[in-house]
Amino acid sequence: MSTMSIPLPDALKSFVDEQVSQRGYGTSSEYLRELIRKGQGCQQLRSLLLAGAASALTALADVSYFEGLRDLVRKSASPRTKV
């Protein structure tokens, strides 16, 4: 694992310290790692959305399309799960 040192203005350092204590993180490093992971997830989602927007239309997403998706989920859900 690599180490990174990040200088922060006092106001940002105070904010990070508050988030660590209020959200139950053990250290400021844990909090910052979580923010970075969320940023990665947002970037991946953005890439997928842009790829989807650039792709050709394959099916019309109308009422029957969504009903079919719901049926598929109901069939694959466990008997105790209510969808």
PDB file of N, CA, C and O in Angstrom:
ATOM      1  N   MET A   1       0.851  -1.171   0.000  1.00  0.00           N
ATOM      2  CA  MET A   1       0.000   0.000   0.000  1.00  0.00           C
ATOM      3  C   MET A   1       0.898   1.235   0.000  1.00  0.00           C
ATOM      4  O   MET A   1       1.909   1.272   0.701  1.00  0.00           O
ATOM      5  N   SER A   2       0.532   2.228  -0.774  1.00  0.00           N
ATOM      6  CA  SER A   2       1.275   3.479  -0.843  1.00  0.00           C
ATOM      7  C   SER A   2       0.691   4.497   0.123  1.00  0.00           C
ATOM      8  O   SER A   2      -0.460   4.382   0.544  1.00  0.00           O
ATOM      9  N   THR A   3       1.490   5.486   0.467  1.00  0.00           N
ATOM     10  CA  THR A   3       1.060   6.554   1.357  1.00  0.00           C
ATOM     11  C   THR A   3       1.059   7.866   0.594  1.00  0.00           C
ATOM     12  O   THR A   3       1.927   8.109  -0.245  1.00  0.00           O
ATOM     13  N   MET A   4       0.071   8.717   0.893  1.00  0.00           N
ATOM     14  CA  MET A   4      -0.039  10.016   0.244  1.00  0.00           C
ATOM     15  C   MET A   4      -0.253  11.064   1.333  1.00  0.00           C
ATOM     16  O   MET A   4      -1.071  10.870   2.232  1.00  0.00           O
ATOM     17  N   SER A   5       0.466  12.150   1.254  1.00  0.00           N
ATOM     18  CA  SER A   5       0.298  13.246   2.200  1.00  0.00           C
ATOM     19  C   SER A   5      -0.425  14.382   1.488  1.00  0.00           C
ATOM     20  O   SER A   5      -0.002  14.826   0.421  1.00  0.00           O
ATOM     21  N   ILE A   6      -1.523  14.851   2.088  1.00  0.00           N
ATOM     22  CA  ILE A   6      -2.334  15.891   1.459  1.00  0.00           C
ATOM     23  C   ILE A   6      -2.457  17.071   2.421  1.00  0.00           C
ATOM     24  O   ILE A   6      -3.077  16.950   3.478  1.00  0.00           O
ATOM     25  N   PRO A   7      -1.865  18.216   2.057  1.00  0.00           N
ATOM     26  CA  PRO A   7      -2.047  19.397   2.908  1.00  0.00           C
ATOM     27  C   PRO A   7      -3.472  19.942   2.742  1.00  0.00           C
ATOM     28  O   PRO A   7      -3.970  20.059   1.622  1.00  0.00           O
ATOM     29  N   LEU A   8      -4.121  20.273   3.863  1.00  0.00           N
ATOM     30  CA  LEU A   8      -5.482  20.804   3.845  1.00  0.00           C
ATOM     31  C   LEU A   8      -5.542  22.113   4.621  1.00  0.00           C
ATOM     32  O   LEU A   8      -4.865  22.265   5.637  1.00  0.00           O
ATOM     33  N   PRO A   9      -6.342  23.050   4.152  1.00  0.00           N
ATOM     34  CA  PRO A   9      -6.598  24.246   4.968  1.00  0.00           C
ATOM     35  C   PRO A   9      -7.301  23.819   6.261  1.00  0.00           C
ATOM     36  O   PRO A   9      -7.934  22.764   6.309  1.00  0.00           O
ATOM     37  N   ASP A  10      -7.187  24.625   7.282  1.00  0.00           N
ATOM     38  CA  ASP A  10      -7.765  24.281   8.590  1.00  0.00           C
ATOM     39  C   ASP A  10      -9.258  23.972   8.499  1.00  0.00           C
ATOM     40  O   ASP A  10      -9.740  23.056   9.165  1.00  0.00           O
ATOM     41  N   ALA A  11      -9.990  24.723   7.684  1.00  0.00           N
ATOM     42  CA  ALA A  11     -11.438  24.505   7.572  1.00  0.00           C
ATOM     43  C   ALA A  11     -11.739  23.108   7.011  1.00  0.00           C
ATOM     44  O   ALA A  11     -12.647  22.433   7.495  1.00  0.00           O
ATOM     45  N   LEU A  12     -10.991  22.676   6.004  1.00  0.00           N
ATOM     46  CA  LEU A  12     -11.214  21.333   5.439  1.00  0.00           C
ATOM     47  C   LEU A  12     -10.779  20.244   6.418  1.00  0.00           C
ATOM     48  O   LEU A  12     -11.440  19.211   6.527  1.00  0.00           O
ATOM     49  N   LYS A  13      -9.687  20.465   7.122  1.00  0.00           N
ATOM     50  CA  LYS A  13      -9.221  19.486   8.114  1.00  0.00           C
ATOM     51  C   LYS A  13     -10.272  19.321   9.206  1.00  0.00           C
ATOM     52  O   LYS A  13     -10.544  18.205   9.649  1.00  0.00           O
ATOM     53  N   SER A  14     -10.861  20.435   9.639  1.00  0.00           N
ATOM     54  CA  SER A  14     -11.928  20.371  10.653  1.00  0.00           C
ATOM     55  C   SER A  14     -13.135  19.610  10.128  1.00  0.00           C
ATOM     56  O   SER A  14     -13.736  18.813  10.848  1.00  0.00           O
ATOM     57  N   PHE A  15     -13.490  19.858   8.865  1.00  0.00           N
ATOM     58  CA  PHE A  15     -14.617  19.148   8.270  1.00  0.00           C
ATOM     59  C   PHE A  15     -14.356  17.644   8.233  1.00  0.00           C
ATOM     60  O   PHE A  15     -15.227  16.853   8.592  1.00  0.00           O
ATOM     61  N   VAL A  16     -13.165  17.252   7.803  1.00  0.00           N
ATOM     62  CA  VAL A  16     -12.815  15.830   7.745  1.00  0.00           C
ATOM     63  C   VAL A  16     -12.874  15.222   9.148  1.00  0.00           C
ATOM     64  O   VAL A  16     -13.421  14.135   9.331  1.00  0.00           O
ATOM     65  N   ASP A  17     -12.318  15.917  10.129  1.00  0.00           N
ATOM     66  CA  ASP A  17     -12.347  15.418  11.510  1.00  0.00           C
ATOM     67  C   ASP A  17     -13.772  15.235  12.012  1.00  0.00           C
ATOM     68  O   ASP A  17     -14.069  14.255  12.696  1.00  0.00           O
ATOM     69  N   GLU A  18     -14.666  16.180  11.673  1.00  0.00           N
ATOM     70  CA  GLU A  18     -16.077  16.060  12.070  1.00  0.00           C
ATOM     71  C   GLU A  18     -16.725  14.846  11.413  1.00  0.00           C
ATOM     72  O   GLU A  18     -17.462  14.105  12.064  1.00  0.00           O
ATOM     73  N   GLN A  19     -16.454  14.642  10.126  1.00  0.00           N
ATOM     74  CA  GLN A  19     -17.040  13.512   9.403  1.00  0.00           C
ATOM     75  C   GLN A  19     -16.558  12.190   9.999  1.00  0.00           C
ATOM     76  O   GLN A  19     -17.334  11.244  10.137  1.00  0.00           O
ATOM     77  N   VAL A  20     -15.297  12.133  10.345  1.00  0.00           N
ATOM     78  CA  VAL A  20     -14.727  10.912  10.932  1.00  0.00           C
ATOM     79  C   VAL A  20     -15.449  10.587  12.231  1.00  0.00           C
ATOM     80  O   VAL A  20     -15.845   9.443  12.454  1.00  0.00           O
ATOM     81  N   SER A  21     -15.621  11.585  13.087  1.00  0.00           N
ATOM     82  CA  SER A  21     -16.255  11.314  14.382  1.00  0.00           C
ATOM     83  C   SER A  21     -17.757  11.071  14.252  1.00  0.00           C
ATOM     84  O   SER A  21     -18.300  10.211  14.945  1.00  0.00           O
ATOM     85  N   GLN A  22     -18.435  11.812  13.379  1.00  0.00           N
ATOM     86  CA  GLN A  22     -19.889  11.677  13.254  1.00  0.00           C
ATOM     87  C   GLN A  22     -20.305  10.427  12.506  1.00  0.00           C
ATOM     88  O   GLN A  22     -21.369   9.870  12.780  1.00  0.00           O
ATOM     89  N   ARG A  23     -19.490   9.977  11.570  1.00  0.00           N
ATOM     90  CA  ARG A  23     -19.874   8.837  10.733  1.00  0.00           C
ATOM     91  C   ARG A  23     -19.238   7.530  11.167  1.00  0.00           C
ATOM     92  O   ARG A  23     -19.455   6.496  10.534  1.00  0.00           O
ATOM     93  N   GLY A  24     -18.466   7.561  12.221  1.00  0.00           N
ATOM     94  CA  GLY A  24     -17.930   6.329  12.779  1.00  0.00           C
ATOM     95  C   GLY A  24     -16.697   5.772  12.085  1.00  0.00           C
ATOM     96  O   GLY A  24     -16.406   4.583  12.219  1.00  0.00           O
ATOM     97  N   TYR A  25     -15.970   6.594  11.354  1.00  0.00           N
ATOM     98  CA  TYR A  25     -14.719   6.127  10.759  1.00  0.00           C
ATOM     99  C   TYR A  25     -13.650   6.088  11.841  1.00  0.00           C
ATOM    100  O   TYR A  25     -13.679   6.889  12.775  1.00  0.00           O
ATOM    101  N   GLY A  26     -12.714   5.166  11.721  1.00  0.00           N
ATOM    102  CA  GLY A  26     -11.636   5.063  12.692  1.00  0.00           C
ATOM    103  C   GLY A  26     -10.580   6.137  12.508  1.00  0.00           C
ATOM    104  O   GLY A  26     -10.001   6.629  13.477  1.00  0.00           O
ATOM    105  N   THR A  27     -10.335   6.495  11.259  1.00  0.00           N
ATOM    106  CA  THR A  27      -9.306   7.491  10.956  1.00  0.00           C
ATOM    107  C   THR A  27      -9.746   8.348   9.775  1.00  0.00           C
ATOM    108  O   THR A  27     -10.686   8.008   9.056  1.00  0.00           O
ATOM    109  N   SER A  28      -9.052   9.456   9.591  1.00  0.00           N
ATOM    110  CA  SER A  28      -9.339  10.304   8.437  1.00  0.00           C
ATOM    111  C   SER A  28      -8.981   9.573   7.147  1.00  0.00           C
ATOM    112  O   SER A  28      -9.594   9.821   6.109  1.00  0.00           O
ATOM    113  N   SER A  29      -8.003   8.683   7.196  1.00  0.00           N
ATOM    114  CA  SER A  29      -7.640   7.901   6.009  1.00  0.00           C
ATOM    115  C   SER A  29      -8.794   7.016   5.554  1.00  0.00           C
ATOM    116  O   SER A  29      -9.044   6.889   4.355  1.00  0.00           O
ATOM    117  N   GLU A  30      -9.496   6.406   6.497  1.00  0.00           N
ATOM    118  CA  GLU A  30     -10.646   5.566   6.143  1.00  0.00           C
ATOM    119  C   GLU A  30     -11.715   6.413   5.442  1.00  0.00           C
ATOM    120  O   GLU A  30     -12.295   5.994   4.440  1.00  0.00           O
ATOM    121  N   TYR A  31     -11.962   7.593   5.979  1.00  0.00           N
ATOM    122  CA  TYR A  31     -12.965   8.493   5.385  1.00  0.00           C
ATOM    123  C   TYR A  31     -12.555   8.886   3.973  1.00  0.00           C
ATOM    124  O   TYR A  31     -13.379   8.833   3.059  1.00  0.00           O
ATOM    125  N   LEU A  32     -11.313   9.275   3.776  1.00  0.00           N
ATOM    126  CA  LEU A  32     -10.847   9.686   2.454  1.00  0.00           C
ATOM    127  C   LEU A  32     -10.857   8.528   1.464  1.00  0.00           C
ATOM    128  O   LEU A  32     -11.189   8.721   0.295  1.00  0.00           O
ATOM    129  N   ARG A  33     -10.495   7.316   1.919  1.00  0.00           N
ATOM    130  CA  ARG A  33     -10.565   6.150   1.028  1.00  0.00           C
ATOM    131  C   ARG A  33     -11.995   5.910   0.569  1.00  0.00           C
ATOM    132  O   ARG A  33     -12.232   5.588  -0.595  1.00  0.00           O
ATOM    133  N   GLU A  34     -12.954   6.069   1.488  1.00  0.00           N
ATOM    134  CA  GLU A  34     -14.369   5.890   1.128  1.00  0.00           C
ATOM    135  C   GLU A  34     -14.801   6.930   0.092  1.00  0.00           C
ATOM    136  O   GLU A  34     -15.518   6.599  -0.853  1.00  0.00           O
ATOM    137  N   LEU A  35     -14.375   8.175   0.260  1.00  0.00           N
ATOM    138  CA  LEU A  35     -14.700   9.211  -0.724  1.00  0.00           C
ATOM    139  C   LEU A  35     -14.117   8.873  -2.090  1.00  0.00           C
ATOM    140  O   LEU A  35     -14.771   9.069  -3.114  1.00  0.00           O
ATOM    141  N   ILE A  36     -12.898   8.368  -2.105  1.00  0.00           N
ATOM    142  CA  ILE A  36     -12.258   8.003  -3.375  1.00  0.00           C
ATOM    143  C   ILE A  36     -13.000   6.848  -4.033  1.00  0.00           C
ATOM    144  O   ILE A  36     -13.209   6.858  -5.246  1.00  0.00           O
ATOM    145  N   ARG A  37     -13.397   5.855  -3.248  1.00  0.00           N
ATOM    146  CA  ARG A  37     -14.157   4.720  -3.804  1.00  0.00           C
ATOM    147  C   ARG A  37     -15.484   5.200  -4.394  1.00  0.00           C
ATOM    148  O   ARG A  37     -15.892   4.750  -5.464  1.00  0.00           O
ATOM    149  N   LYS A  38     -16.148   6.109  -3.695  1.00  0.00           N
ATOM    150  CA  LYS A  38     -17.411   6.654  -4.220  1.00  0.00           C
ATOM    151  C   LYS A  38     -17.165   7.412  -5.518  1.00  0.00           C
ATOM    152  O   LYS A  38     -17.963   7.333  -6.452  1.00  0.00           O
ATOM    153  N   GLY A  39     -16.059   8.146  -5.572  1.00  0.00           N
ATOM    154  CA  GLY A  39     -15.704   8.859  -6.795  1.00  0.00           C
ATOM    155  C   GLY A  39     -15.457   7.905  -7.947  1.00  0.00           C
ATOM    156  O   GLY A  39     -15.856   8.172  -9.080  1.00  0.00           O
ATOM    157  N   GLN A  40     -14.791   6.781  -7.653  1.00  0.00           N
ATOM    158  CA  GLN A  40     -14.563   5.772  -8.689  1.00  0.00           C
ATOM    159  C   GLN A  40     -15.883   5.211  -9.184  1.00  0.00           C
ATOM    160  O   GLN A  40     -16.076   5.033 -10.387  1.00  0.00           O
ATOM    161  N   GLY A  41     -16.801   4.931  -8.251  1.00  0.00           N
ATOM    162  CA  GLY A  41     -18.113   4.405  -8.634  1.00  0.00           C
ATOM    163  C   GLY A  41     -18.881   5.388  -9.498  1.00  0.00           C
ATOM    164  O   GLY A  41     -19.524   4.989 -10.468  1.00  0.00           O
ATOM    165  N   CYS A  42     -18.820   6.669  -9.156  1.00  0.00           N
ATOM    166  CA  CYS A  42     -19.493   7.690  -9.961  1.00  0.00           C
ATOM    167  C   CYS A  42     -18.894   7.760 -11.358  1.00  0.00           C
ATOM    168  O   CYS A  42     -19.614   7.905 -12.346  1.00  0.00           O
ATOM    169  N   GLN A  43     -17.577   7.658 -11.434  1.00  0.00           N
ATOM    170  CA  GLN A  43     -16.910   7.705 -12.737  1.00  0.00           C
ATOM    171  C   GLN A  43     -17.297   6.493 -13.592  1.00  0.00           C
ATOM    172  O   GLN A  43     -17.524   6.627 -14.795  1.00  0.00           O
ATOM    173  N   GLN A  44     -17.372   5.317 -12.973  1.00  0.00           N
ATOM    174  CA  GLN A  44     -17.785   4.116 -13.714  1.00  0.00           C
ATOM    175  C   GLN A  44     -19.221   4.236 -14.191  1.00  0.00           C
ATOM    176  O   GLN A  44     -19.533   3.884 -15.329  1.00  0.00           O
ATOM    177  N   LEU A  45     -20.099   4.735 -13.321  1.00  0.00           N
ATOM    178  CA  LEU A  45     -21.499   4.914 -13.708  1.00  0.00           C
ATOM    179  C   LEU A  45     -21.617   5.914 -14.851  1.00  0.00           C
ATOM    180  O   LEU A  45     -22.379   5.695 -15.793  1.00  0.00           O
ATOM    181  N   ARG A  46     -20.873   7.002 -14.774  1.00  0.00           N
ATOM    182  CA  ARG A  46     -20.902   8.005 -15.846  1.00  0.00           C
ATOM    183  C   ARG A  46     -20.458   7.383 -17.172  1.00  0.00           C
ATOM    184  O   ARG A  46     -21.061   7.637 -18.214  1.00  0.00           O
ATOM    185  N   SER A  47     -19.410   6.573 -17.125  1.00  0.00           N
ATOM    186  CA  SER A  47     -18.928   5.913 -18.346  1.00  0.00           C
ATOM    187  C   SER A  47     -19.990   4.998 -18.929  1.00  0.00           C
ATOM    188  O   SER A  47     -20.202   4.981 -20.142  1.00  0.00           O
ATOM    189  N   LEU A  48     -20.659   4.235 -18.070  1.00  0.00           N
ATOM    190  CA  LEU A  48     -21.717   3.338 -18.537  1.00  0.00           C
ATOM    191  C   LEU A  48     -22.888   4.116 -19.129  1.00  0.00           C
ATOM    192  O   LEU A  48     -23.440   3.733 -20.160  1.00  0.00           O
ATOM    193  N   LEU A  49     -23.261   5.209 -18.470  1.00  0.00           N
ATOM    194  CA  LEU A  49     -24.369   6.021 -18.980  1.00  0.00           C
ATOM    195  C   LEU A  49     -24.028   6.649 -20.324  1.00  0.00           C
ATOM    196  O   LEU A  49     -24.863   6.684 -21.228  1.00  0.00           O
ATOM    197  N   LEU A  50     -22.803   7.144 -20.457  1.00  0.00           N
ATOM    198  CA  LEU A  50     -22.389   7.732 -21.733  1.00  0.00           C
ATOM    199  C   LEU A  50     -22.333   6.676 -22.835  1.00  0.00           C
ATOM    200  O   LEU A  50     -22.717   6.941 -23.974  1.00  0.00           O
ATOM    201  N   ALA A  51     -21.850   5.474 -22.492  1.00  0.00           N
ATOM    202  CA  ALA A  51     -21.812   4.394 -23.478  1.00  0.00           C
ATOM    203  C   ALA A  51     -23.234   4.017 -23.896  1.00  0.00           C
ATOM    204  O   ALA A  51     -23.500   3.785 -25.075  1.00  0.00           O
ATOM    205  N   GLY A  52     -24.138   3.959 -22.930  1.00  0.00           N
ATOM    206  CA  GLY A  52     -25.526   3.639 -23.242  1.00  0.00           C
ATOM    207  C   GLY A  52     -26.180   4.704 -24.100  1.00  0.00           C
ATOM    208  O   GLY A  52     -26.934   4.394 -25.022  1.00  0.00           O
ATOM    209  N   ALA A  53     -25.890   5.958 -23.796  1.00  0.00           N
ATOM    210  CA  ALA A  53     -26.460   7.055 -24.578  1.00  0.00           C
ATOM    211  C   ALA A  53     -25.935   7.062 -26.008  1.00  0.00           C
ATOM    212  O   ALA A  53     -26.637   7.480 -26.928  1.00  0.00           O
ATOM    213  N   ALA A  54     -24.703   6.602 -26.195  1.00  0.00           N
ATOM    214  CA  ALA A  54     -24.102   6.590 -27.531  1.00  0.00           C
ATOM    215  C   ALA A  54     -24.470   5.344 -28.334  1.00  0.00           C
ATOM    216  O   ALA A  54     -24.248   5.292 -29.543  1.00  0.00           O
ATOM    217  N   SER A  55     -25.032   4.344 -27.660  1.00  0.00           N
ATOM    218  CA  SER A  55     -25.351   3.096 -28.359  1.00  0.00           C
ATOM    219  C   SER A  55     -26.652   3.222 -29.145  1.00  0.00           C
ATOM    220  O   SER A  55     -27.457   4.125 -28.918  1.00  0.00           O
ATOM    221  N   ALA A  56     -26.825   2.307 -30.058  1.00  0.00           N
ATOM    222  CA  ALA A  56     -28.032   2.289 -30.887  1.00  0.00           C
ATOM    223  C   ALA A  56     -29.233   1.837 -30.065  1.00  0.00           C
ATOM    224  O   ALA A  56     -29.099   1.033 -29.143  1.00  0.00           O
ATOM    225  N   LEU A  57     -30.391   2.353 -30.405  1.00  0.00           N
ATOM    226  CA  LEU A  57     -31.633   1.957 -29.756  1.00  0.00           C
ATOM    227  C   LEU A  57     -31.947   0.513 -30.145  1.00  0.00           C
ATOM    228  O   LEU A  57     -31.984   0.180 -31.330  1.00  0.00           O
ATOM    229  N   THR A  58     -32.173  -0.346 -29.145  1.00  0.00           N
ATOM    230  CA  THR A  58     -32.440  -1.755 -29.453  1.00  0.00           C
ATOM    231  C   THR A  58     -33.878  -2.155 -29.150  1.00  0.00           C
ATOM    232  O   THR A  58     -34.433  -3.029 -29.817  1.00  0.00           O
ATOM    233  N   ALA A  59     -34.480  -1.529 -28.157  1.00  0.00           N
ATOM    234  CA  ALA A  59     -35.859  -1.879 -27.815  1.00  0.00           C
ATOM    235  C   ALA A  59     -36.547  -0.656 -27.229  1.00  0.00           C
ATOM    236  O   ALA A  59     -35.915   0.183 -26.588  1.00  0.00           O
ATOM    237  N   LEU A  60     -37.832  -0.571 -27.457  1.00  0.00           N
ATOM    238  CA  LEU A  60     -38.616   0.525 -26.916  1.00  0.00           C
ATOM    239  C   LEU A  60     -38.903   0.239 -25.444  1.00  0.00           C
ATOM    240  O   LEU A  60     -39.393  -0.839 -25.108  1.00  0.00           O
ATOM    241  N   ALA A  61     -38.606   1.186 -24.574  1.00  0.00           N
ATOM    242  CA  ALA A  61     -38.851   1.012 -23.140  1.00  0.00           C
ATOM    243  C   ALA A  61     -40.230   1.575 -22.815  1.00  0.00           C
ATOM    244  O   ALA A  61     -40.361   2.687 -22.303  1.00  0.00           O
ATOM    245  N   ASP A  62     -41.250   0.788 -23.122  1.00  0.00           N
ATOM    246  CA  ASP A  62     -42.617   1.209 -22.853  1.00  0.00           C
ATOM    247  C   ASP A  62     -43.169   0.426 -21.664  1.00  0.00           C
ATOM    248  O   ASP A  62     -42.423  -0.284 -20.989  1.00  0.00           O
ATOM    249  N   VAL A  63     -44.437   0.548 -21.410  1.00  0.00           N
ATOM    250  CA  VAL A  63     -45.066  -0.114 -20.265  1.00  0.00           C
ATOM    251  C   VAL A  63     -44.857  -1.625 -20.310  1.00  0.00           C
ATOM    252  O   VAL A  63     -44.537  -2.230 -19.287  1.00  0.00           O
ATOM    253  N   SER A  64     -45.028  -2.234 -21.459  1.00  0.00           N
ATOM    254  CA  SER A  64     -44.879  -3.691 -21.546  1.00  0.00           C
ATOM    255  C   SER A  64     -43.433  -4.118 -21.305  1.00  0.00           C
ATOM    256  O   SER A  64     -43.194  -5.197 -20.763  1.00  0.00           O
ATOM    257  N   TYR A  65     -42.481  -3.301 -21.694  1.00  0.00           N
ATOM    258  CA  TYR A  65     -41.069  -3.610 -21.438  1.00  0.00           C
ATOM    259  C   TYR A  65     -40.814  -3.691 -19.928  1.00  0.00           C
ATOM    260  O   TYR A  65     -40.182  -4.634 -19.451  1.00  0.00           O
ATOM    261  N   PHE A  66     -41.307  -2.698 -19.183  1.00  0.00           N
ATOM    262  CA  PHE A  66     -41.101  -2.694 -17.744  1.00  0.00           C
ATOM    263  C   PHE A  66     -41.909  -3.788 -17.043  1.00  0.00           C
ATOM    264  O   PHE A  66     -41.458  -4.331 -16.034  1.00  0.00           O
ATOM    265  N   GLU A  67     -43.066  -4.111 -17.549  1.00  0.00           N
ATOM    266  CA  GLU A  67     -43.840  -5.225 -16.993  1.00  0.00           C
ATOM    267  C   GLU A  67     -43.073  -6.534 -17.163  1.00  0.00           C
ATOM    268  O   GLU A  67     -43.065  -7.376 -16.266  1.00  0.00           O
ATOM    269  N   GLY A  68     -42.431  -6.700 -18.312  1.00  0.00           N
ATOM    270  CA  GLY A  68     -41.607  -7.883 -18.540  1.00  0.00           C
ATOM    271  C   GLY A  68     -40.442  -7.964 -17.579  1.00  0.00           C
ATOM    272  O   GLY A  68     -40.110  -9.045 -17.095  1.00  0.00           O
ATOM    273  N   LEU A  69     -39.819  -6.835 -17.296  1.00  0.00           N
ATOM    274  CA  LEU A  69     -38.725  -6.812 -16.316  1.00  0.00           C
ATOM    275  C   LEU A  69     -39.229  -7.188 -14.929  1.00  0.00           C
ATOM    276  O   LEU A  69     -38.581  -7.954 -14.216  1.00  0.00           O
ATOM    277  N   ARG A  70     -40.387  -6.650 -14.546  1.00  0.00           N
ATOM    278  CA  ARG A  70     -40.955  -6.992 -13.236  1.00  0.00           C
ATOM    279  C   ARG A  70     -41.262  -8.484 -13.153  1.00  0.00           C
ATOM    280  O   ARG A  70     -40.990  -9.114 -12.132  1.00  0.00           O
ATOM    281  N   ASP A  71     -41.822  -9.050 -14.207  1.00  0.00           N
ATOM    282  CA  ASP A  71     -42.110 -10.483 -14.227  1.00  0.00           C
ATOM    283  C   ASP A  71     -40.832 -11.294 -14.073  1.00  0.00           C
ATOM    284  O   ASP A  71     -40.800 -12.283 -13.340  1.00  0.00           O
ATOM    285  N   LEU A  72     -39.802 -10.878 -14.752  1.00  0.00           N
ATOM    286  CA  LEU A  72     -38.514 -11.564 -14.656  1.00  0.00           C
ATOM    287  C   LEU A  72     -37.979 -11.531 -13.231  1.00  0.00           C
ATOM    288  O   LEU A  72     -37.481 -12.541 -12.732  1.00  0.00           O
ATOM    289  N   VAL A  73     -38.077 -10.385 -12.574  1.00  0.00           N
ATOM    290  CA  VAL A  73     -37.611 -10.250 -11.194  1.00  0.00           C
ATOM    291  C   VAL A  73     -38.450 -11.112 -10.267  1.00  0.00           C
ATOM    292  O   VAL A  73     -37.918 -11.772  -9.375  1.00  0.00           O
ATOM    293  N   ARG A  74     -39.759 -11.106 -10.477  1.00  0.00           N
ATOM    294  CA  ARG A  74     -40.638 -11.916  -9.629  1.00  0.00           C
ATOM    295  C   ARG A  74     -40.310 -13.403  -9.751  1.00  0.00           C
ATOM    296  O   ARG A  74     -40.323 -14.125  -8.753  1.00  0.00           O
ATOM    297  N   LYS A  75     -40.018 -13.861 -10.960  1.00  0.00           N
ATOM    298  CA  LYS A  75     -39.704 -15.272 -11.174  1.00  0.00           C
ATOM    299  C   LYS A  75     -38.379 -15.659 -10.542  1.00  0.00           C
ATOM    300  O   LYS A  75     -38.215 -16.794 -10.094  1.00  0.00           O
ATOM    301  N   SER A  76     -37.426 -14.727 -10.499  1.00  0.00           N
ATOM    302  CA  SER A  76     -36.110 -15.054  -9.954  1.00  0.00           C
ATOM    303  C   SER A  76     -36.001 -14.775  -8.468  1.00  0.00           C
ATOM    304  O   SER A  76     -35.039 -15.210  -7.835  1.00  0.00           O
ATOM    305  N   ALA A  77     -36.982 -14.045  -7.880  1.00  0.00           N
ATOM    306  CA  ALA A  77     -36.952 -13.716  -6.455  1.00  0.00           C
ATOM    307  C   ALA A  77     -37.295 -14.948  -5.634  1.00  0.00           C
ATOM    308  O   ALA A  77     -38.011 -15.840  -6.089  1.00  0.00           O
ATOM    309  N   SER A  78     -36.769 -14.980  -4.419  1.00  0.00           N
ATOM    310  CA  SER A  78     -37.088 -16.109  -3.527  1.00  0.00           C
ATOM    311  C   SER A  78     -38.554 -16.047  -3.142  1.00  0.00           C
ATOM    312  O   SER A  78     -39.166 -14.981  -3.220  1.00  0.00           O
ATOM    313  N   PRO A  79     -39.131 -17.170  -2.727  1.00  0.00           N
ATOM    314  CA  PRO A  79     -40.562 -17.220  -2.385  1.00  0.00           C
ATOM    315  C   PRO A  79     -40.944 -16.237  -1.278  1.00  0.00           C
ATOM    316  O   PRO A  79     -42.085 -15.780  -1.233  1.00  0.00           O
ATOM    317  N   ARG A  80     -40.010 -15.907  -0.387  1.00  0.00           N
ATOM    318  CA  ARG A  80     -40.316 -15.007   0.724  1.00  0.00           C
ATOM    319  C   ARG A  80     -40.201 -13.533   0.331  1.00  0.00           C
ATOM    320  O   ARG A  80     -40.691 -12.662   1.050  1.00  0.00           O
ATOM    321  N   THR A  81     -39.565 -13.250  -0.790  1.00  0.00           N
ATOM    322  CA  THR A  81     -39.365 -11.873  -1.211  1.00  0.00           C
ATOM    323  C   THR A  81     -40.594 -11.377  -1.947  1.00  0.00           C
ATOM    324  O   THR A  81     -41.073 -12.014  -2.886  1.00  0.00           O
ATOM    325  N   LYS A  82     -41.097 -10.236  -1.510  1.00  0.00           N
ATOM    326  CA  LYS A  82     -42.264  -9.651  -2.162  1.00  0.00           C
ATOM    327  C   LYS A  82     -41.801  -8.510  -3.039  1.00  0.00           C
ATOM    328  O   LYS A  82     -41.191  -7.567  -2.535  1.00  0.00           O
ATOM    329  N   VAL A  83     -42.070  -8.560  -4.347  1.00  0.00           N
ATOM    330  CA  VAL A  83     -41.645  -7.529  -5.300  1.00  0.00           C
ATOM    331  C   VAL A  83     -42.844  -6.777  -5.799  1.00  0.00           C
ATOM    332  O   VAL A  83     -42.706  -5.863  -6.612  1.00  0.00           O
TER     333      VAL A  83
END
